[in-house]
Amino acid sequence: MVTARRRVGAGDTDALVRQVGAAARAGVDLVQIRERDLDARPLTHLVEACVDAVRRTRTRILVNDRLDVARAAGAHGVHLRGDSVSAARVRAVVPRGFLIGRSIHSPQEAADASTEAAVDFLLFGTIFPTASKPGGTAAGPDALRDIVQSTTIPVLAIGGVTAETAAAVARTGAAGVAAIGLFTHAVDEESLHRAVAALHEAFDTSPGGS
């Protein structure tokens, strides 16, 4: 799950924290806090609240590109932009078990990340047309398959992923999906449970890259 508080409830941070807690109870593995308009102090407070919201669940909180905020707030990891600091530099200053993700946009970037040996997962997209990036070009499942085959690092797909399209993603050999709209459209906790269950079923029943 990737957050977008302006698309949740009244757009305030309290509504987002409630959604993160509900997503954790529904079985979401990772939540990336991507609220790029927030300054360090309010972002840190938001991340702290989200970390509290997922306690006693398996969900892990990552912060988009702000390692300083992630460490100050006790987050479980950081997600780096493609043009951000190297994962190796991050790995050198974080505790054992701290998760590092990176966005990539080509097979070459995926292969380069493999040689760095410091990244836990890669994020590739946009896979399908999405309202988050109107007018953007969708890469499609074939491009995702090329990414998966170019690296040994688990690849997550993002962009236009729905319960209906998740099976096509799973068939590429991707390790999972990341989504914004799929979760913001889930208006209650029961809807979140159904959405997460549908994603798990798509990957559990897929031949995975065959």
TORMIGU-219771 format. One line per 10 residues: their letters; for each residue x, y, z of C-alpha. Coordinates in steps of 0.1 Angstrom, whole numbers, plus 2048, in hexadecimal, padded with zeros to 3 digits. Example, Ala and Ser with C-alpha at 12.3 -4.5 7.8 and 13.67 -1.06 7.14 Angstrom:
<recs>
as	87B 7D3 84E  889 7F5 847 .
</recs>
This chain:
<recs>
mvtarrrvga	800 800 800  80C 823 7F7  7FC 83F 80A  7EA 85D 7FB  7D8 86F 818  7C7 888 802  7B3 86B 7F3  7A9 85D 815  78B 86A 828  78E 88F 82E .
gdtdalvrqv	7B3 88E 824  7C0 892 847  7DB 87E 857  7C4 86E 871  7AF 85E 855  7CF 851 845  7DC 842 866  7BA 830 86A  7BD 823 847  7E1 816 84D .
gaaaragvdl	7D5 804 86C  7B8 7F4 859  7D0 7EA 83D  7E7 7D9 856  7CA 7C6 865  7C0 7BC 842  7E2 7AC 83B  7F5 7C7 828  81B 7BF 82A  82A 7E1 823 .
vqirerdlda	81D 805 826  831 820 815  82A 842 824  82D 859 805  820 87B 810  839 891 7FE  829 8B2 806  82F 8AE 82C  84C 8BE 83D  863 8A9 853 .
rplthlveac	851 8AF 874  82D 8A7 86A  83A 88A 854  84C 87C 872  82D 87E 888  819 86D 86D  832 851 869  834 84C 88F  80E 849 890  80E 830 873 .
vdavrrtrtr	829 81B 885  813 81A 8A4  7F5 811 88E  805 7F1 881  814 7E4 8A2  80E 7BF 8A8  808 7B9 883  820 7AE 868  81D 7CF 855  83C 7E4 851 .
ilvndrldva	83D 80A 84C  855 819 832  85A 83E 82C  85D 84B 809  881 857 804  885 868 826  89E 853 839  8A1 86D 854  87B 86C 85A  87A 846 858 .
raagahgvhl	895 843 873  888 85E 889  865 850 889  86F 82B 88E  863 820 86C  86C 7FE 85F  87D 80A 83F  880 823 823  876 823 7FE  88F 835 7E8 .
rgdsvsaarv	887 847 7C8  89A 83C 7A9  8B1 85B 7AB  8B6 85A 7D0  8D4 851 7E6  8E3 82F 7E0  8D4 812 7F4  8F7 808 7FF  8FB 829 811  8DA 825 822 .
ravvprgfli	8E2 801 82C  902 80C 83C  8F0 822 855  8D0 80F 85E  8CA 7F2 876  8C7 7CE 86C  8A5 7C6 85E  89F 7E9 851  88D 7E6 82F  899 7F9 810 .
grsihspqea	885 7FB 7F1  88D 80D 7D1  878 819 7B3  886 80F 791  87B 816 76E  88F 7FE 757  89F 7DC 757  8C1 7EC 758  8B8 7FF 779  8AB 7DE 787 .
adasteaavd	8CC 7CC 77D  8E0 7E8 78C  8CD 7E5 7AD  8D5 7C0 7AE  8FA 7C7 7AE  8F6 7DF 7CB  8EA 7C3 7E1  8DA 7DB 7FA  8B6 7DD 7EE  89A 7C7 7FC .
fllfgtifpt	881 7CD 7E0  87C 7E1 7C0  85D 7F5 7B5  854 7F7 790  838 809 77F  822 817 772  814 7F5 767  7F0 7FE 75E  7DF 820 757  7D8 831 778 .
askpggtaag	7C7 851 784  7E6 858 799  7F9 860 779  7DF 86C 75F  7EC 86B 73C  80A 857 745  816 839 731  810 817 740  82D 7FF 73E  817 7DF 73E .
pdalrdivqs	81D 7BC 74A  837 7B3 730  84E 7CF 73B  849 7C4 75F  853 7A1 755  873 7AE 746  87B 7C0 767  875 7A1 77B  88C 78C 765  8A8 7A6 767 .
ttipvlaigg	8AD 7A4 78C  8AE 78C 7AA  89D 7A6 7C1  878 7A3 7C7  864 7BB 7B1  843 7CC 7BB  82D 7DB 7A0  81B 7FC 7A4  802 80F 78F  7DE 807 787 .
vtaetaaava	7DF 7E6 79A  7BD 7D8 7A3  7AF 7B7 7AF  7A8 7AF 78A  7CA 7B8 77D  7DE 7A9 799  7DE 787 789  7F0 795 76A  80A 7A4 781  80F 783 793 .
rtgaagvaai	814 770 773  833 786 76B  845 778 78A  842 798 79D  843 794 7C3  826 7AA 7CA  814 7CB 7C3  813 7ED 7D2  7F4 803 7CE  7E4 824 7D7 .
glfthavdee	7C2 824 7C8  7BA 800 7D0  7BB 809 7F5  7AD 82C 7F4  78E 81E 7E2  789 805 7FE  770 819 813  770 803 832  784 7E8 843  770 7CC 833 .
slhravaalh	777 7DA 811  79C 7DA 81A  79B 7B6 824  78B 7AC 804  7A4 7C0 7EF  7C2 7B1 801  7B4 78E 7FF  7AF 791 7DA  7D3 79C 7D5  7DF 77F 7EA .
eafdtspggs	7CA 767 7D6  7D7 774 7B5  7FB 76D 7C0  7F4 74D 7D2  7E3 73D 7B4  7FA 74B 798  813 735 786  82B 753 78A  83D 75C 76A  833 73D 757 .
</recs>
